[in-house]
Amino acid sequence: MKVWRRLIKMGAASFKGSVYILPYSEDHLEALHWLTGEVASLGGEAAFVKVGRIESLDDEKIKALFKAQRENEYTPIEAPLEALEVQLSSLEQQEDPKGLDKVKVTFQKMLKDYRVIQAIDFFHSPKGSGLQERLERFEERFKKLTAQPQVERPKLAGPKKKDDYQDRVWVTRKTPFVDRMASAWLIRRFIDPKARFEFLEKEKVIAEIPNAVSFDVPGGDFSHQQDRCTFEVLLETFSLRGKTLRKMAEVVHELDLKDGKFLNPQVSGVESILLGIRKTAADDRDALEEGIKVFERLYAALSK
């Protein structure tokens, strides 16, 4: 049963009897090495082979096996999602903050469950695609329902040119965390590749640091503006666009402001990693550099 659960979690499809199949990948190859070794250590027997084809099945039939299994796994999400859609329609007609909070918690769990299955939906089953569209529509409806009024939201003071911010000393507050780590990553990745980072000492003022520009500092060059965190302000000021950066902005915003504006299941995982960095880093500089690495990996994952 333990081995069977591991295979199912990996996304393996039942072929015949105790034979399971997986699409080839380096990750699957490594996982099967470990799994067969574990079976042997328990006194059992297991083997796997890498094959180019299965004589009795063409590629489309093999894909159909995987799609059918994924569709069975997606099915339990459909009815609860339908009930949640009805509940949201009711809430759209009345003000009920507690009701919205409950919907948010339920939806986040549902989204997490969906993404676990989506990660092993190797051949994009139709049911999975349909569920994704419904989940995205639900999320948009929820965002509109909970969005804060944007009246009198001040525009940022004109776009900045990256050429004017090259090889600078970027100064921020001590004890860096979410917004400062993410902003430092953004600065070095898209604005000033040779950026150096310093931390503001109590006895110093920014003006005393040659070639300095401040970020995430109250009253600094780039900092929070109304309902936007520093990361979002930098994106807008330097006209940085793209779906991946927008997703990252949602994660950073929710972690930093915690206002429930964005429903993103990755938030808690990222926060746990950053808390670990804060507890284990040798100093502020080490913490900032480790945080930059985390956001570089998050960018790569979201790009995929």
C-alpha positions in Angstrom: 0.0 0.0 0.0 2.8 2.4 0.8 4.5 1.8 -2.6 1.1 2.1 -4.3 0.4 5.4 -2.6 3.9 6.7 -3.7 3.3 5.7 -7.3 -0.2 7.4 -7.3 1.3 10.6 -5.8 3.9 10.6 -8.6 1.1 10.4 -11.1 1.7 6.8 -12.3 -1.1 5.2 -14.3 -2.1 1.5 -13.8 -1.1 -0.5 -16.8 -1.7 -4.2 -16.0 -1.8 -5.9 -12.6 1.1 -4.5 -10.5 2.6 -2.7 -13.5 2.5 1.1 -13.5 3.8 3.5 -16.1 5.1 7.1 -16.0 6.2 9.5 -18.7 10.0 9.6 -18.9 11.8 12.4 -17.0 15.0 12.7 -14.9 12.8 13.3 -11.8 10.8 10.1 -12.4 13.9 8.1 -13.1 15.5 9.2 -9.8 12.3 8.6 -7.9 11.9 5.0 -9.2 15.6 4.3 -8.3 14.8 5.2 -4.7 11.5 3.4 -4.7 12.8 0.1 -6.0 15.6 0.3 -3.5 13.2 0.9 -0.7 11.1 -2.1 -1.7 14.3 -4.3 -1.7 15.2 -3.0 1.8 11.8 -4.2 3.0 12.4 -7.7 1.6 10.3 -7.3 -1.5 11.1 -7.3 -5.3 10.6 -4.4 -7.7 12.0 -3.4 -11.1 11.5 -0.7 -13.7 12.5 -0.3 -17.3 12.8 2.6 -19.7 11.1 1.9 -23.0 10.6 3.8 -26.2 7.2 2.3 -26.9 4.7 -0.3 -25.7 3.9 -2.7 -28.6 0.2 -3.3 -27.6 -0.6 0.4 -27.2 0.0 3.5 -29.4 0.9 6.8 -27.8 -2.7 8.1 -27.9 -4.0 5.2 -25.9 -1.2 5.5 -23.4 -2.1 9.2 -22.9 -5.7 8.3 -22.6 -4.8 6.1 -19.6 -3.2 9.1 -17.8 -6.1 11.4 -18.7 -8.7 9.0 -17.4 -6.9 8.7 -14.1 -6.5 12.5 -13.7 -10.2 13.0 -14.6 -11.2 10.7 -11.7 -9.0 12.7 -9.4 -10.4 16.0 -10.5 -14.0 14.8 -10.1 -14.3 15.3 -6.3 -13.4 19.0 -6.8 -16.3 19.7 -9.1 -19.3 19.5 -6.7 -17.7 21.6 -3.9 -16.7 24.2 -6.5 -20.2 24.4 -7.8 -21.5 24.9 -4.2 -18.9 27.6 -3.7 -20.0 29.4 -6.9 -23.6 29.4 -5.6 -22.4 30.7 -2.2 -20.4 33.5 -3.9 -23.4 34.5 -6.0 -25.4 34.9 -2.8 -22.6 37.0 -1.2 -22.5 39.3 -4.2 -26.0 40.4 -3.2 -25.2 41.2 0.4 -22.4 42.4 2.6 -21.1 39.5 4.8 -17.3 39.8 5.6 -17.4 36.6 7.7 -19.0 34.7 4.8 -16.3 36.0 2.4 -13.6 34.9 4.8 -15.0 31.4 4.9 -15.3 31.3 1.1 -11.7 32.5 0.8 -10.4 29.7 3.1 -12.4 27.0 1.3 -11.3 28.3 -2.1 -7.6 28.4 -1.2 -7.8 24.7 0.0 -9.6 23.8 -3.2 -7.1 25.6 -5.3 -4.3 23.8 -3.5 -5.9 20.4 -4.1 -6.4 21.2 -7.8 -2.7 22.2 -8.2 -1.5 19.0 -6.7 -3.4 17.1 -9.4 -2.5 19.6 -12.1 1.2 19.0 -11.4 0.8 15.3 -12.5 -1.7 16.0 -15.3 1.0 15.2 -17.8 -1.2 15.3 -20.9 -3.7 18.0 -19.9 -7.0 16.3 -19.5 -10.1 18.2 -20.7 -11.6 18.1 -17.2 -8.5 19.7 -15.8 -8.6 22.5 -18.4 -12.3 23.1 -17.7 -11.7 23.2 -13.9 -8.9 25.7 -14.4 -11.1 28.0 -16.3 -13.8 27.8 -13.6 -11.3 28.4 -10.8 -9.8 31.4 -12.6 -13.3 32.9 -13.2 -14.2 32.3 -9.5 -11.0 34.0 -8.4 -11.7 37.1 -10.6 -15.2 37.3 -9.2 -13.9 37.1 -5.6 -11.2 39.8 -6.3 -13.9 42.1 -7.7 -16.1 41.6 -4.7 -13.4 42.2 -2.2 -11.5 44.9 -4.1 -10.9 48.2 -2.2 -12.2 51.3 -4.0 -9.4 52.9 -6.0 -10.7 56.5 -5.9 -8.0 59.1 -5.4 -5.2 56.6 -5.7 -2.2 58.8 -6.6 -0.2 58.0 -9.6 3.5 57.5 -9.2 5.7 60.4 -10.2 6.5 59.6 -13.8 8.4 56.5 -15.0 12.1 56.2 -14.2 14.9 55.3 -16.6 17.0 52.3 -15.7 20.0 54.0 -17.2 19.9 56.6 -14.4 20.1 53.9 -11.7 23.1 51.9 -12.7 25.9 50.8 -10.4 24.3 52.4 -7.4 24.3 51.8 -3.7 20.7 50.7 -2.7 20.0 51.5 0.9 17.3 49.9 3.0 16.3 49.2 6.6 18.0 46.6 8.7 16.6 43.1 9.4 15.4 42.5 5.8 12.3 40.5 5.2 9.7 39.9 2.4 9.4 43.3 0.6 13.1 44.2 1.0 14.3 40.8 -0.2 11.9 40.7 -3.1 12.7 44.3 -4.1 16.5 43.7 -3.9 16.0 40.7 -6.2 14.0 42.8 -8.6 16.6 45.6 -8.5 19.5 43.4 -9.3 17.6 41.2 -11.8 15.9 43.9 -13.9 17.1 47.4 -12.9 20.7 47.6 -11.7 22.6 44.3 -12.2 25.6 45.7 -10.3 23.5 47.0 -7.4 25.2 46.9 -4.0 23.1 46.9 -0.9 23.6 48.7 2.4 21.6 48.9 5.6 20.7 52.2 7.2 22.4 52.8 10.5 20.7 54.9 13.1 23.4 57.4 13.2 23.7 57.8 9.4 21.4 59.5 6.9 21.1 58.4 3.3 22.5 61.6 2.0 25.8 60.8 3.6 26.2 57.6 1.5 27.7 58.4 -2.0 25.7 57.4 -5.0 22.9 56.0 -2.8 19.2 55.4 -3.6 16.8 54.2 -0.9 14.1 51.6 -1.0 11.5 50.3 1.5 12.4 53.2 3.8 9.7 55.6 5.0 10.1 58.8 2.9 12.7 57.1 0.7 13.1 57.1 -3.1 11.1 53.9 -3.6 8.7 52.8 -0.8 5.1 51.9 0.0 2.5 54.1 -1.6 -1.0 53.8 -0.3 -2.0 50.1 -1.0 1.1 49.2 -2.9 4.2 47.6 -1.4 7.7 48.7 -2.5 8.0 45.7 -4.9 4.8 46.9 -6.7 6.0 50.5 -6.7 9.3 49.5 -8.4 7.5 47.5 -11.0 5.3 50.4 -11.9 8.0 53.1 -11.7 10.4 51.2 -14.0 7.6 49.9 -16.3 8.4 46.3 -15.7 5.7 44.0 -17.1 5.0 40.3 -17.6 2.7 37.6 -16.3 5.4 36.1 -14.0 6.3 39.4 -12.4 2.6 40.1 -11.8 2.2 36.7 -10.1 5.3 37.5 -7.9 3.8 40.9 -7.1 0.7 39.1 -5.8 2.8 36.9 -3.5 4.9 39.8 -2.2 1.9 42.0 -1.7 0.0 39.4 0.3 3.0 38.5 2.4 3.9 42.1 3.2 0.5 43.7 3.6 -1.7 40.7 4.5 -4.8 42.5 3.3 -6.4 39.5 1.5 -6.3 41.2 -1.8 -4.8 38.2 -3.6 -5.7 34.5 -3.2 -2.4 32.7 -3.7 -1.6 29.3 -2.1 2.1 29.8 -2.5 2.2 32.6 0.1 2.5 30.4 3.2 5.3 28.3 1.7 7.4 31.3 0.6 6.9 32.9 4.0 8.1 29.8 5.9 11.3 29.7 3.8 12.0 33.4 4.4 11.4 33.0 8.2 13.9 30.2 8.1 16.4 32.5 6.4 15.8 35.2 9.0 16.5 32.7 11.9 19.6 31.2 10.4 21.4 34.0 8.5 24.7 35.2 9.8 23.8 38.8 9.4 21.5 41.2 7.4 23.6 41.0 4.3 23.6 37.2 4.3 19.8 37.3 4.9 19.3 39.6 2.0 21.4 37.5 -0.4 19.7 34.3 0.6 16.3 36.0 0.1 17.3 37.1 -3.4 18.1 33.5 -4.2 14.6 32.4 -3.0 12.9 35.0 -5.3 15.1 34.0 -8.2 13.9 30.4 -7.8 10.3 31.5 -7.3 10.6 33.5 -10.6 11.9 30.4 -12.4 9.1 28.2 -11.0 6.3 30.7 -11.9 7.8 31.2 -15.4 7.5 27.4 -15.9 
